[in-house]
């Protein structure tokens, strides 16, 4: 079995092929360790992939193992030099394995620049091929079951306590944040924290407005009755949110500029009218996000904000804190060096439109037509802005479900040449209590150990899937945890 055949086989898996290849190589390394009565363990340091406490393949232990797709001296030292002190303190050797061919010049440069007390060994395709020949039977067996082995490893992965792992990820985020190569991606959860309606609530309310306006006898139209009809219609026909949005748009507007303006005015009115006033419009989450944008003594830490929300609540908080920003919602808008750009990728509906001179030029991505237009146009300004941030910075995603097909497509593109996943997303973790019961009502009839095992595997598999898109999951159970974590990132603790 040749390594090049394995690489060719995995090319059809897209960016996920790299992670399958990494899992394949780790299995070979475990076989090599077992042949010497040694072992390979999961690394406790988030930067490294594995740990060989007693040595490996004739290399004295302890050994920290890091696997990368490609090797370049520049990237190696940018990502590894900050871990030199850890290697020295623990007396560990770093075994750096690249899935490409290394040259003698690479080894010479590494040895020349690395501190003498730091031990680093480079492996490439040649060393991997030797392992495959030595363990030929296993190599052939693994190649036939690449996907099933990767899936099994993902769901059976007994990770550290998830809160401990989260703290390690937060430490990594702090490092990225302090470099200034950092962006924020914000979704509906951010606006919901200030009481703005979710997508379904907004759609249903707009549908009510549409039906009432078209009614022959408006006095007899009751909003509660109409909402009940809409709810039952959705149960029976089951239209998607985007399809319902198209229905609403066609019902409220025609194609003229006047009717388009009427539609935008209706959506804007409903968006702010439906805000739940029991929530502060300056929510703790929005305050924490704005606080991250406050420049430090060395300059701005957040390079850009991309929001998929229509509202202007973040702008209000930034203005209240005295920060300079520019809301961007069309292609020709460019921020000055002193301004923090806030890109509204799906359109912008500020409550007071008079504050923005060119707001009528904003494109509103409200229904299927808008999504299809952006999806088809690879050079649409919002696609380019998103892709640039995903490629050039580490992104922290807040309030996003990550189900948007266009965002997932852009993540897939940006992860074409994956290193370690460089982006981070807050996602809610299902606890046994909330999954098993809804109040006093039992929702799942299965033993506790079965439910807990399922949830553990469910979360592990979610982590594996998101890593293939270059995203680390930051789990939380209660929404109040997110502002606290953002405050820790700002403080650097």
Secondary structure, 3 states (H helix, E strand, C coil): CCHHHHHHHHHHHCCHHHHHHHHHHHHHHHHHHHCCCCCCEECCCCCCCEEECCCECCECCCEEEEEECCCCHHHHHHHHHHHHHHHHHHCCEEEEEECCCCCHHHHHHHHHHCCCCCEEEEECHHHHHHHHHHCHHHHHHHHHCHHHHHHHHHHHCCCCCHHHHHHHHHHHHHHHHHHCCEEEEECHHHHHCCCCCCHHHHHHHHHHHHHHHHCCCHHHCCHHHHHHHHHHHHHHHCCCHHHHHHHHHHHHCCCCHHHHHHHHHHHHHHHHHCCCCCCCCCCHHHHHHHHHCCCECCECCCCEEEECCCCCHHHHHHHHCCCCEEEECCCCCCCCCCCEEEEECCCCCCCCHHHCCCHHHCCCCCCHHHHHHHHHCCCCHHHHHHHHHHHHCEEEEECCCCCCHHHHHHHHHHCCCCCCCCEEEEEECCCHHHHHEECCEECCCCCHHHHHHHHHHHHHHHHHHHHHCCEEEEEECCCHHHHHHHHHHHHCC
